[in-house]
Amino acid sequence: MAEEKGIKETLELIEGLKALAIATRAVLKDGKLNAADLPVLLDLSKKYQVLVDAVAGVKDVVPEVKDLNTTELAALGAALLDAFKAVKES
């Protein structure tokens, strides 16, 4: 039996994309990029490690997704729903 890969890298990618989407939505809310957006960008910089982790293991996402079991699929579904909800409410 093949070793299961888990979903660590996929969850990290979702978290990183969520952080970027929330920041992007906040910056573009008024339709322009200006000094008023600095607090949003500073807040995003505090999430540096989340962003680094998101891209560091991106090559492992496809193998993880190919190897999903039902528990992992449910966890990914919940993480995606949480991310969409967070972005929508931001």
Buried (B, 14 or more C-beta within 10 A) or exposed (E): EEEEBBBEBBBBBBBBBBBBBBBBBBBEEEEEEEEEBEEBEEEBEEBEEBBEBBEBBBEBBEEBBEBBEEEBEEBBEEBBEEBEEEBEEB
